[in-house]
Amino acid sequence: MPLRAISSLSLGSCAHHSLYAKLQAARQAGFTAIDIYGDDWEQFKVDYAKSRGLPPSTIDGDHTSIEAAKEIGRICRQLGLKLLCLQPFRDFEGRIDVPEAQERMMAARGTLSILPHLGTDMLLIPSTTLPAEKITRDFNHMAKDLAKLADYANAFSPPLRVCYEALSWGTHVSTWRDAWEVVRLANRSNLGLCLDSFNTAARQWADPYQHSGKRHAAVDEELRRDLELLVNIVPAEKIFYFQIADGKLMAPPLQLPTDPNEPILRPWSRGYRLFPLETNLGAYLPVKPFTDAVLATGYNGPWCIEVFNDSLHDPTPTVPSSHAGRAMRSLIALEDAVGLFKITSGEFLPS
């Protein structure tokens, strides 16, 4: 059985629900692992500083952030939760402006320095979503940035890891193939991929602005070939993290954003993700075929639920527990759907 995990973001907005309440809800629902989302981390630092009379944290790695990280680590140990990673560290790789790139590298190093205090060894970096004029298209440049950070992470004892994820609206890296090419070029043992069912399906299969919810009629076959490629070229040991979410079929379809600077997939991603296989609520993404492919690579790491939804902003105190319960039921349903205990490593069973 995989390590069942959930991201703290999937248990309620930090504006209404404390990190402790969310961690407690996750454990009570049966989760044994968690990742800490950036908004929760930032809010916890503010609350912790106020409660302890400490100065506000201005950058990760300062005294307040270290003490706050230790407290989160203590809480997770007390609850019996393994802390898998801190995420996301945004807009890192490929910056053209040298001073901005140097500043972001220093901030990333500061964030790495607090991971041991949290009790985790991994930082997740999603692909950059900055305007195209601010970042290069050169994957070699991006790879060098990530390799430099991975080298810094490797100097810790024990070494830390950097996990790179393609966001479906990433400026130049928006598919798992793009992210894999950057990771491959960087060629660092402690740099690997995060594979995300929602971001892959949203970019390569779905279209929330069409009545069908799909990009076109032949997209199922395109996805099948793409997942076969994933199985054939990505080694299991380079997959550091597996994130899972479904998405809602929009009826009527969404209207395109009026703001030209708004990525067209982001409103759907932020407001309408669902837990895996919640078909009664409109879930329709090919989460099972994607999971089949990830398993066929030989991946045997954690399965982490990562769901954004407008329901997370509900201030009702039961939101963390209700979402944790839904997440666990969905995860078990997905495990059953893929025949988890019947799959032989390396065997791809397309749906």
N, C-alpha and C positions, 0 to 999 in steps of 0.2 A: 504494500500500500504506500502511495506517495505521501510525503509530508504535506498535510493540508494547511494551507496558509491563506491569509486575507490581508489586503492592504488596509491600513487604518482609514484611508479616505473613503472606503466603501461602507463605513459604519456610521456616517453622519458628518455634517459640516463641523469644523472646529469652532465656528462662531456660536454653535448651540450645544455641542457635546464635547465633554472633556476627553482627553486622550485616555485617562484612566478608565472612564466609563466604557470607552470603546474597546480597550484591551480586555477588560473584564467580560464584556459581552462576547467577544471572540472566543475567549477560553470557555465560557459557559456553554457556548454552542458546539464545542468540541474541537475547535481549531487548536493546533499545537505550535503554530508559527505565525509570524506577523511581519509585515514591513511597515516602516514609519514613513508617512508621506510628508513632504516638505512643509505644507501648511500646518499640519499638526505639530511638527517639530518647532516651527517658528512660534506658534501660539504657546506651546509648552514652555519655551524659554522665557517668554514674557511673563507668564503666570508664575513660573518658578522663581524668577528674579524678584517679583513683587512679594511673594510669600516668604522669601528668605532675606529680604532687604539688600539684595545684590544689585549692582549697576546693570542696566540693560545690556544685553549682548549686542555688540556691533559687528562681529564677524565670528564665524565658527573657528574654534581654537582658542578663544579667549576664556578667562576663568569662569565666567557665568555659563558659557556653553558647555564647558567640560563638566561642571557640577550638575547641570541639567541633564546631560547625557548619562552621567553616572546614576542619576535618579531613575531615568527611564530604564536603564539596564537592570537596576534593582527591582523595579516593578515587574518587568518581564520575567525575571528569575522567580520572583515570589509567586507569580501566576502560573508558572510553568510554560511560558511561551518562548520559543526560540526566535530571536530577532534576526531576520534574514538580510535585510539591507535598508539603507536610507535612500530615498528617492523623491523627486528627480532633481539632479543638478543640471539646470537648463542652460542652453545656448552657450556651449563650451567650445566646441571644435570648429575650425575653419574660419575664424575671424581674420579679416584683412587688416584692420587697424592694429598695429603692433602693441601700443600701450594698452588698448582694451584687451587684447589677447593675454598680455602679461598679467593684467589685473585679474582676469578670470582664472588664470592658472593659479595665482596666489590664493584666490578664494577657494578653488577646488582642493588645494593642498590643506587649507584650514579645515575644510569639511572632512577630508580623509583623516585628519588628526583626531577627530572626535569619535570615529568609528569604534576603536578599541574600548572606549569608555561606555559606548552604547552596548557593546557586546556583540558586534557584528563585524564582518570583514569585507563587506561589499557596498560600493556606491554605484547607483544606477544613473546613467547619463542618456537622456533621450536626444535624438537628432535635433540639430539647431532649427529653430523656426524664425530666426531673424530675417529682415528684408534681404532680398537677393544681393543687393548692392553692398551689404555689409559682410558677406561671407563668400568664400571661394567655392567654385564647383569642383576643385581639384581634390579627389579622394586621397591622393598622396599627402597633401597638406593636412587634411583632417586626420589621417592615420598618424602623422608625425606628432600632432597635438595629443592624441590619445596615447601614443606610445610613450611620450614624455611623462604624462601623468601616471601611466602604468608603471614606469620605472621608479617613479617616486613612491608609489604605493607598494612596490615590491621591496623597498628598503625597510619597511616596518617589520617588526618581529612579534608575531608571525606576519608574513606578507599579507597585504590587502589586495582585493580584486576590484576591477572596474568592469562594469557591465554596460554595453551599448545597445540602445533600442532605436529602431526606425519608427518615428511617429508618422502616421498616415498623412499628416499635413506638413511634414518636414520640408524645409525649403529645397534642399538638394538630395537629402537622404530620406526616402519615404517608403521603401520596401525592405523586406528582410534581405533581399539580394544586395541592395545598396549597402546596408549595414554590414553584411558579411564581407563584402569587398573591402570596406574600410578596416574591419578587424583583421582580415587576412593580410592586408598590406602592412598593418602595424606590427604583426607577428610578435606578440608578447603573450607568454603563457598565462599571465594573470589578467588578460583582457579577453572578454568573451561577449556572446550575444544574449540579449533578452528577446525571446520570441513571444509576441502578443497576439492572441487570436483576434481581438477587435481591430487593432491597427492593420493587421494583414488583410482581413476581410473588408474593412472599410475602404482601403486603398485599391484593392485588386479585384473585388467581387461585388461589393454593395454600391448602391446609389440611393440615398434617402430622398432624392429629388425626383425619382421616377415612381410611377404607380407600382411597378413590379418589385421595386426595391433592389433591383440588380442593374449592373452596368449595361449588359446586353444579353441576347439570347444564348450566346455561345460561351458565357463566362464560366459556367460550371466546368467545361472541358479545359478552359485556360487555367483555372485554379487547380484542377487535377494534375496537369502537367507541371505547374509551378511547385506543388507539394512533392511530386516525385523528384524534382530537382533538389528541393530542400533535403530530402532523405539521402540523396546521392552525393551531395557535396559538402554538407555541414557535419563535421564530426560531433558526436555526442558531448565530448569533453569541452567543446567550445560553446555549448549552450549552458550558460550560467543560470538562467532564470526563465520560467514559463509562466506568463500571465494570461488569465482567462476572463473574458467577458463576452456576453452576447449583445445584440442590438435590436431595437424595436423597429418593426416594419411600420413606416409612417403612412397613415391613411387618414386624411389625404397626405400626399407627399409634402415635405418641407418646402418652404419658399426660400429661394436663394438669398443670402445675406445682402442687404443694401449697402453695407460698408465694404468698399473694394479691398480694404486691408484685412478683412476677416476671412481666414481660411474656410472654404466651404464645408469641410468636414468637421470642423471644431464644434459648431453648435450641436450637431447630432451626437458627437462623442461626449460632450459635457452634460447633455441633458437627457439622453435617451438610451444609455447602455442598460442592459439587464443582466441578471445572473444567468449562468449557462442553462440553456434549454427551457427557459420560462416561456414556453409557447403560449400558455394561457394569457400572458401579458403582451404577446406579439413578438417574442424572440424568434428570429428566423435565420441568423447567420450560420455559416457552415463550421460551427465550433467542433463538431465531432470529427469531420475529415481532417481539420487542422490538428486536433489532438492525436488522431491516428498517426499522422505524419511525424509529429514531434516524438511520439513513443517509438516509431519505427527507426529513428536515428539511434536509438539506444539510450536516450535521455532517461534518467531515473531520479532526477532532482525534485524539488518542491513544485507543487501546483499552487499558484497564488491567484486568488480572485481579485480583480481590480475593476470596480464598477463605479463610474460617475453617473449620477442621475439627479434630476431636480428634487426627487424625494429626500435626498440627503440633507436638504436645507430646512426640512420640517423640524421645528423646535421641540416637538413632542418627546418627552424623556424616553419613551420606549423605542425610538428609532434605532439605536445601536443594537438592541437585542433582536428586534424584528428583522433587521437587515442581516444580522449574523445568522439567524435561523434560516432565512431564505437562501443565503449563500451556501450554508452547509448542505441543505437539501439538494440544491442544484449541483453542487460538486459531487455528491454521492450519485446523483442521477447520471452525471457525465461519466464517472468511473464505470458505472454499470453499462452505459451505452457503448463505450469503447471496448467492453469485455476485458477490463484491465488485467485480470489474472489469466487471460487466454492468449494474450499477445506475446509472441516470441520476438525478442529483440532483433531488429533488423528486418522484420517482415512488415511490409506496408500493405494495409488493407483499405484501399480507397472505398469511399461510400458512393 
